[in-house]
């Protein structure tokens, strides 16, 4: 089974973002989970684009 909004791992990611004064909207959380559960290779460049543009 893949990552879910309720999973311990994803909750840890959200917690770490809050520690850095960052957050993800509910819609962006869903998109991130879909991306992580897909076959897309997640690279630093992809993460930068997502952070800069809020799009996946």
C-alpha positions in Angstrom: 0.0 0.0 0.0 1.2 3.5 -0.8 1.4 6.7 1.2 -1.8 8.2 2.5 -2.8 11.4 4.3 -3.3 9.4 7.5 0.0 7.5 7.3 2.6 8.0 10.0 5.2 8.9 7.4 3.2 11.6 5.8 2.1 13.1 9.1 5.9 13.3 10.0 6.5 15.2 6.7 3.7 17.7 7.6 5.1 18.1 11.1 8.6 18.8 9.7 7.1 21.4 7.4 5.3 23.1 10.3 8.6 23.3 12.2 10.0 25.2 9.2 6.9 27.5 9.1 5.7 25.8 5.9 2.4 24.1 5.1 0.6 22.3 2.3 -3.0 23.0 1.3 -5.3 19.9 1.4 -5.3 19.9 -2.4 -1.6 20.1 -2.6 -1.3 17.3 0.0 -3.4 15.1 -2.2 -1.3 15.9 -5.3 1.9 15.1 -3.4 0.6 11.8 -2.3 -0.5 10.9 -5.8 2.9 11.9 -7.1 4.8 9.8 -4.4 2.6 6.8 -5.1 3.2 7.1 -8.9 6.2 5.9 -10.8 7.6 9.4 -11.2 11.2 9.9 -10.0 11.2 12.6 -7.4 14.3 14.8 -7.9 15.5 18.0 -6.2 14.5 19.9 -9.4 11.0 18.5 -9.2 10.6 19.6 -5.6 11.9 23.1 -6.4 9.3 23.5 -9.2 6.5 22.3 -6.9 7.6 24.7 -4.1 8.0 27.6 -6.5 4.8 27.1 -8.5 2.6 25.1 -6.2 1.9 22.7 -9.1 2.7 19.1 -9.7 
